[in-house]
Every structure is written in structure tokens, then in C-alpha cells.
Amino acid sequence: MKIRIYYEDTDTGGIVYHANYIKYCERARSERFFANALSPTQNGCHFVVKNIECDFLVSAKLGDLIEVRSKLVGAKSASLILNQSIYRDDVKLFDMNIVLVYVCGEGKISKIPPHFKEMLRSF
């Protein structure tokens, strides 16, 4: 997914604020569902973040066109591990591994629906 960096994404020096990299990755995950005519929430169930490990490698700047690339690196019955990286052309700016757990209701860990798993395998 490609994203243009706007003034609202940056600090006063025109550098992307660190939390926005995580937001861009979240947006890419949501877009994956929308592109498949699905919602990231279903029947009161959704994914929650259990763990994030990220490396900020090079700063994105005002006006840059960046791309979020995602791949599934592990899956269990109720959790997923994704690697998400942000690039400007061929330069990797940010790298993140994220563990997502599927929960229902008041946070009860639940099995990921098969159609969600299948869709996410093709990241």
C-alpha cells in the first residue's frame, strides 16, 4: 500500500513522527480486509496487538511516497505474526514484527476464522 507523507504526518522539521509508522502499518492491514470486501471486525471479534518489535532505520520526510509491505510469517489457531516494512523506493525505512491475537466479546481469545487466515496468507 502506498502512502504520501503530508505535513500533518511530520514534526516541525518535516520528519515523520515515529508513531505514524505503526499507524501506516495498521492502515495497510485494514486495507487488506477492505480490498477483500471484509471488515477487520466480525460478530464482535477482532485482532488485538500482543507484541510489537520495530526498527526505525531511515526517516521518511514531507512529500515522500512510501510503501508498506506486509507478509505473514507465522500463524496459530488464534494468533498471527506479521512482518511489515516501509520503503521509499528500494530503501527500507522501517521494519516491524507484530503479533496479533484474535479476540471476541470482552477479550476472550478465539480461533481465527478460516477465511481471514486464507486472506492473510496472501499478504
N, C-alpha and C positions, 0 to 999 in steps of 0.2 A: 504494500500500500504506500503510495506516495503522498507526502505532506509538504506543503510550503511553509516556511518559517516566517511568521508575521511579527510585527513589533510587540504585540501582546504576549508572545512566547518568550521574550527576551528580557534581560536586565538592562540597566541604563547603558551598558557597553555594547549592546547588540548581541550578547551571547545567550544561548538558550539556557533558561533556568533548569537546574538539574532534575526537578520533579517532573518536568514536562516530558522527558524521555520515557518515563514509566507510563505517563498518560498516553503518549503516542502508541506504545505497545498495547495498552488496554484498548485503544481505539481500533487497532488492527485486528485484535481478537474479536471485538464486537462486529466489525465489518465482515469478518469471515462468516458469522452467523447470518447477517443481513443479506449477504451475497447469495446465500443458500435458502433464502426466504424463510429463515428461522429467527427466533428470538433467543438471546442468551439466557433468558429466564423461561421456565416452562412449569406450569402447575405448581407454583410456589417454590420451585427448585432453581438453583443457580450455582455458579462456581464462586468460590472464595479463595483468596490468596493465603497460602500457608507459609510460603517462604519465597524470598527474592534474593538473588545474588547478582549484583551488577557491577560492571566496569565502565567508567566514563573514560573513553580513550582519546577523543579529539572533540573539540567544541563545534557544535553547529551554530550558525550565525544568521542574523537577519537576512532574509531573501533566499537562503539556501532551499533547494528542493531535496528532501531526504526520502529514503525508502525504508520501511520497516519490513524485515524478512523474518518469517517465523517457521519453525519446524518442530514437530513432535519428536521428543527424544525418549519418552517413556510413558507407559500407560498401565495403570492398575484398574481394578474394578471401580474405584471411587476417586481416583486422582490421576493427574496428568503432570508431566514435566515438559515444559516448552523451552526452547531456546529462541530468543528474539534478539535480533541485531538491527541496528540502524546504520544505514550507509548514506554517504553523499558520493554519488558516482561509485567508484570502486574502493573508496576509503571507509573503513569501518570506524564509526564514531562511538558506538555504544554496544555493549553486549550484556545480555541478561538471561539467566536461567530462573524460571519461575515454576513453583509447584502450586497447582490449583486443585482444590478439593471440591467435590460436588456435594451440596447440602440441600436439604428440604426443610420446610417448616421453620422451626426455631433453631436450625443449625444441625439437624441430625444428618450425619454422613450417610450418603446414599450411593447406589450404583449409578454410574453414568449411563444414560440411555444409549443403546447401540447406534442409533442414527447420529448422535452427537459424536461418538467415538469415530465412526466411519468418516464423518465430515472433517474432523480434526486431523485424521491420519493424512489427509491430502494437503496439509499446510505446505 
